[in-house]
Amino acid sequence: FFNDFMKSGLAQEIGEYTDQFADVFAQLFPNASKLKFEKLDVGAGPSDISSAVRPNSIVLKVYEDDLEPCIAKLARASKIQQEIIKYYRVISRKLTGNFNAQLLQYAMLWNIGGAAYSYVGGDGTRTFTYYYKEQSVNDIEEILKSFFCETWKKYYSQQQNENNKSLLSLYSQVWGADWYEKRTKDFYPKDFKRLENIFEQYSLPQPIEWILNKIVNSQNDFSLMDKIQTAVTHGDLHGDNLLVDNKKNVWVIDFERCGEGHALQDFIELEADILNRFEAHNANSSAYFTMCISILKQKTIHGLEETETVSEDPRIEKALKTISILRSLARQCTAITDAREYLFGLLFNMIFHAALVHKRKPNRSELPLLLAGLICH
């Protein structure tokens, strides 16, 4: 497990000062005589601390002596500082229900920091990523309704309207003002070489150039909306930040990006996470293309028609049914109907994810880039 620490982006970033890991744990658990570490999810790969893309943070389960476990997050000190601020501003004593992680302790060193949260789940607690793989669509629908319609419900009832707002600027409030420039600077024409034939065959624009020309460098920002609804969002709702136990209690962790954002953001991010786990599929497969067309052709946000959720590939059929649930919940909770807003959010998420995985495994950026091109089209 220590080797997994050393392979993490956080360990590589702090270089020779990796003894700070021990110092942070010593501050988080000052009275411990023994600590035991586990991955959050038994379904995660053998060499991954988390199955999600966390290049500069580590999240894991920690047992202190004979006490019940807690969840610890390690990241750069500035990120942990931001998370603590967001936790007290947005989460503490504000979420509905009893299944909410409580901040137990935090610590700051020169380069890195850590935060420990209560582990409130019961037996068999796993991430949504793993829950999604093993449970039925009906079970998935039940826990998604529990989170969006109960735990996070009051935030959607407190939505605000913003006029003449750029969706790109709204996502930049959550991800950082320079996220697009920072995330896409490492892409080169050769990175689109294997997708070239598909892009030409279907007349798809190169998505990074399209966003630069239509939004970032354009005097007429194509993502500018007359009216946009904002709400408090989790801001990083991928499948490893949503936890579920055997009694279908559902709760969230990792509050670094919580705050005011696009009201649709959490629904979109969870959908994007589901789509981004299809890296094993061939980008030319008819089932994958059919799925893309089904989810991109909407003019208004709504659940998919039953015929649109049928596929020869059971993985894709499950994804389509889950996406249909997410979109129905998005409309129900936010009352937003314009599918363009949803697709812009999906486009930004595809670019964000493609850039994150590109440095480590360039071939895994191809499917999100392909879907981004389809969205631009």
C-alpha positions in Angstrom: 0.0 0.0 0.0 2.9 2.3 0.7 4.0 1.8 -2.9 0.6 3.1 -4.0 1.3 6.2 -2.0 4.6 6.7 -3.7 3.1 6.3 -7.2 0.4 9.0 -6.5 0.6 12.4 -8.1 0.7 14.0 -4.7 3.8 12.0 -3.6 5.6 12.9 -6.9 4.6 16.5 -6.4 6.2 16.8 -3.0 9.3 14.8 -4.1 11.9 14.1 -1.4 9.7 15.3 1.5 7.3 12.3 1.5 7.9 11.9 5.2 5.2 14.6 5.5 2.7 11.8 5.0 3.6 10.4 8.4 3.6 13.8 10.0 0.1 14.6 8.7 -1.3 11.3 10.0 0.4 12.0 13.3 -1.4 15.3 13.6 -4.7 13.9 12.4 -4.6 11.0 14.9 -2.4 12.3 17.8 -3.5 9.6 20.3 -3.2 6.6 18.0 -0.8 3.7 18.8 -1.6 2.0 15.5 -3.2 3.0 12.2 -4.6 0.7 9.6 -5.2 1.9 6.0 -7.7 0.6 3.4 -8.8 1.7 0.0 -12.3 3.2 0.0 -13.5 0.6 -2.4 -12.8 -3.1 -2.7 -13.7 -2.7 -6.3 -10.8 -0.4 -7.1 -7.8 -1.6 -9.1 -4.9 -3.3 -7.2 -2.6 -0.4 -7.9 -5.0 2.5 -7.5 -5.7 4.2 -4.2 -9.0 5.4 -5.8 -10.6 4.5 -9.1 -11.3 8.1 -9.8 -8.8 10.5 -11.3 -7.2 12.2 -8.3 -3.9 13.4 -9.6 -3.1 15.6 -6.6 -5.0 14.1 -3.7 -5.4 10.8 -1.8 -8.6 9.6 -0.2 -8.7 6.4 2.0 -10.3 4.7 5.0 -8.3 4.8 8.2 -8.7 2.6 11.4 -7.3 4.1 14.6 -6.6 1.4 17.1 -9.9 -0.3 17.9 -12.1 2.6 16.9 -14.6 2.7 14.1 -13.0 3.9 10.8 -12.9 7.4 9.4 -12.1 8.8 6.0 -8.9 10.8 5.5 -8.0 13.0 2.6 -4.5 14.2 1.9 -3.7 17.0 -0.6 -1.7 20.1 -1.0 -2.1 22.3 2.0 -3.9 25.0 0.0 -6.4 22.5 -1.2 -7.1 21.2 2.3 -7.4 24.8 3.5 -10.0 25.5 0.8 -11.9 22.3 1.7 -12.1 23.2 5.4 -13.5 26.7 4.5 -16.1 25.1 2.1 -17.1 22.5 4.7 -17.9 25.0 7.4 -19.5 27.4 4.9 -21.7 25.0 2.9 -21.9 21.5 4.6 -21.6 21.6 8.3 -25.1 21.4 9.9 -26.7 22.3 6.6 -27.3 19.0 4.7 -30.6 17.3 5.1 -30.7 13.9 7.0 -28.4 12.1 9.3 -26.0 10.6 6.8 -23.5 13.4 6.5 -19.8 13.1 7.0 -18.6 15.3 10.0 -15.1 16.9 10.0 -13.2 15.4 12.9 -9.7 16.9 12.5 -7.5 18.6 10.1 -3.7 19.3 9.8 -1.5 21.6 7.7 2.2 21.3 6.9 4.4 23.2 4.5 3.5 21.3 1.4 0.5 19.1 2.2 -2.4 18.9 4.5 -5.0 16.4 5.6 -8.6 16.2 6.8 -10.3 13.4 8.7 -14.1 12.8 8.4 -16.5 10.5 10.2 -17.4 7.3 8.3 -21.1 7.2 8.7 -22.0 4.3 6.4 -23.1 0.9 7.6 -22.1 -2.6 6.5 -21.0 -3.0 3.0 -20.4 0.6 2.3 -18.9 1.2 -1.1 -18.5 3.9 -3.7 -21.2 4.6 -6.2 -18.7 3.5 -8.8 -18.7 0.0 -7.4 -22.4 0.1 -6.4 -23.3 1.0 -10.0 -21.4 -2.1 -11.3 -23.1 -4.6 -9.1 -26.6 -3.3 -8.5 -29.8 -3.2 -10.6 -31.0 0.0 -12.3 -33.9 0.1 -9.8 -31.5 0.2 -6.9 -29.4 2.8 -8.6 -32.5 5.0 -9.2 -33.5 4.7 -5.5 -30.2 5.9 -4.1 -29.9 8.7 -6.7 -33.4 9.9 -5.7 -32.3 9.8 -2.1 -29.3 12.0 -2.7 -30.8 14.6 -5.1 -34.4 14.7 -3.8 -33.6 14.5 -0.1 -30.0 15.2 1.0 -29.4 18.0 -1.5 -33.1 19.1 -1.9 -33.0 22.4 -0.1 -30.2 23.7 -2.2 -32.3 23.3 -5.4 -35.2 25.1 -3.7 -32.8 28.1 -3.1 -31.7 28.5 -6.7 -30.7 32.0 -7.9 -31.1 33.4 -11.4 -28.1 35.1 -13.2 -28.7 37.1 -16.4 -26.3 37.2 -19.4 -23.9 34.7 -17.8 -21.3 32.6 -19.6 -21.5 28.9 -18.8 -17.8 28.7 -19.2 -17.2 31.4 -16.6 -19.7 29.7 -14.3 -17.7 26.4 -14.4 -14.5 28.4 -14.0 -15.8 29.6 -10.7 -15.7 26.0 -9.5 -12.7 24.6 -11.3 -10.5 27.7 -11.3 -10.3 30.7 -13.6 -7.5 29.2 -15.7 -8.8 25.7 -15.9 -9.3 25.6 -19.6 -5.9 27.0 -20.5 -4.2 25.0 -17.8 -5.8 21.7 -18.7 -5.5 21.9 -22.5 -2.0 23.2 -22.9 -0.5 19.7 -23.2 -2.7 18.6 -26.2 -1.0 18.6 -29.6 -2.3 17.7 -33.1 -0.8 14.2 -32.8 -3.2 13.5 -29.9 -6.1 13.6 -32.4 -4.3 11.5 -35.0 -6.1 8.2 -34.1 -9.5 10.1 -34.1 -8.8 11.9 -37.4 -10.7 9.5 -39.6 -13.8 9.5 -37.4 -13.7 13.3 -37.1 -13.5 13.7 -40.9 -16.1 11.0 -41.6 -18.7 12.7 -39.4 -17.6 16.3 -40.0 -16.8 16.7 -36.3 -14.9 19.8 -35.2 -11.8 19.4 -33.1 -13.3 20.2 -29.7 -10.4 22.1 -28.1 -10.1 24.5 -31.2 -13.9 24.8 -31.3 -14.1 26.0 -27.7 -11.2 28.4 -28.3 -12.9 29.8 -31.4 -16.5 29.8 -30.2 -16.1 30.7 -26.5 -12.7 31.4 -25.0 -11.3 33.8 -27.7 -14.6 34.9 -29.2 -16.2 38.3 -28.7 -19.6 36.5 -28.9 -19.2 33.7 -26.3 -21.3 30.8 -27.6 -22.0 29.6 -24.0 -23.5 33.0 -23.0 -27.1 32.4 -21.7 -29.8 35.0 -21.2 -30.6 33.4 -17.9 -28.8 30.7 -15.9 -29.9 29.2 -12.6 -27.3 28.7 -9.9 -27.3 26.7 -6.7 -25.0 25.2 -4.1 -23.5 22.2 -5.8 -21.0 19.5 -4.6 -18.8 20.5 -7.6 -17.0 17.1 -7.9 -19.7 14.5 -7.9 -17.9 11.6 -9.6 -18.7 8.0 -8.5 -16.0 7.8 -5.9 -17.3 10.8 -3.9 -20.7 9.2 -3.4 -20.9 6.4 -0.9 -23.7 3.8 -0.4 -24.2 1.1 2.3 -26.2 -2.1 2.3 -29.3 -0.3 3.6 -29.1 2.2 0.7 -28.0 5.1 2.8 -26.1 7.5 0.6 -23.7 10.2 1.6 -20.9 12.4 0.0 -17.3 13.1 0.8 -14.7 15.5 -0.6 -15.9 19.1 -0.2 -13.1 21.1 -1.9 -15.3 22.3 -4.8 -18.6 22.8 -2.9 -20.3 26.1 -3.4 -22.3 28.2 -5.9 -22.3 26.7 -9.4 -24.5 25.7 -12.3 -27.6 24.1 -10.9 -27.2 21.2 -13.3 -23.6 20.6 -12.5 -23.8 17.6 -10.2 -26.2 15.7 -12.4 -23.9 16.4 -15.4 -20.7 15.4 -13.6 -22.2 12.0 -12.5 -23.3 11.4 -16.0 -19.9 12.3 -17.4 -18.3 10.0 -14.9 -20.4 7.1 -16.2 -19.6 7.9 -19.8 -15.9 8.2 -19.0 -15.6 4.6 -17.7 -16.1 3.2 -21.3 -12.4 3.5 -22.1 -12.4 -0.3 -22.9 -14.9 0.2 -25.7 -13.8 0.7 -29.3 -14.6 4.3 -30.4 -16.0 2.9 -33.7 -18.5 0.5 -32.1 -22.1 1.1 -33.4 -23.4 0.6 -29.8 -21.3 3.4 -28.5 -22.2 5.8 -31.3 -25.9 5.0 -30.9 -25.6 5.8 -27.2 -23.9 9.1 -28.0 -26.7 10.1 -30.5 -29.4 9.2 -28.0 -28.0 11.4 -25.2 -27.0 14.3 -27.4 -30.0 14.9 -29.6 -32.4 16.3 -26.9 -33.7 19.9 -27.3 -35.2 19.8 -23.8 -34.0 18.0 -20.7 -36.0 14.8 -19.9 -35.6 11.1 -19.4 -34.9 9.0 -22.5 -37.6 7.2 -24.3 -37.7 3.5 -23.4 -36.7 2.5 -27.0 -33.6 4.8 -26.6 -32.3 2.9 -23.6 -32.1 -0.5 -25.4 -28.7 -1.7 -26.6 -27.0 -4.8 -27.7 -24.3 -4.1 -25.2 -25.5 -4.6 -21.6 -23.0 -2.0 -20.2 -24.3 0.6 -22.6 -27.9 -0.2 -21.8 -27.3 0.2 -18.1 -25.5 3.5 -18.7 -28.4 4.8 -20.9 -31.0 3.8 -18.3 -29.0 5.5 -15.5 -28.5 8.7 -17.6 -32.2 8.7 -18.3 -32.8 8.7 -14.5 -30.2 11.5 -13.9 -31.8 13.7 -16.6 -35.3 13.1 -15.2 -34.1 14.1 -11.7 -32.2 17.1 -13.1 -35.4 18.5 -14.6 -37.5 17.6 -11.5 -35.0 19.2 -9.0 -34.0 22.3 -11.0 -36.9 22.8 -13.3 -34.4 23.7 -16.1 -35.5 22.5 -19.5 -32.9 23.9 -22.0 -30.7 20.9 -23.1 -28.1 23.3 -24.5 -27.1 24.1 -20.9 -26.8 20.4 -20.1 -24.7 19.7 -23.2 -22.3 22.6 -22.5 -21.7 21.2 -19.0 -21.1 17.8 -20.5 -18.7 19.2 -23.0 -16.6 21.0 -20.4 -16.5 17.8 -18.3 -15.3 15.8 -21.2 -12.4 18.2 -21.9 -11.6 18.4 -18.2 -11.5 14.6 -17.8 -9.6 14.1 -21.1 -6.9 16.5 -19.9 -6.6 14.8 -16.5 -6.0 11.3 -17.9 -3.9 12.5 -20.9 -0.6 12.9 -19.1 -0.7 9.4 -17.6 -2.5 7.4 -20.3 -3.0 9.4 -23.5 -5.1 6.7 -25.2 -7.7 7.0 -22.4 -8.4 10.6 -23.5 -9.7 9.6 -26.9 -13.3 8.7 -26.0 -13.9 11.8 -24.0 -12.4 13.9 -26.9 -14.6 12.0 -29.4 -17.7 12.7 -27.3 -16.6 16.3 -27.0 -16.4 16.6 -30.8 -19.9 15.1 -31.1 -21.2 17.6 -28.6 -19.6 20.5 -30.5 -21.2 19.2 -33.7 
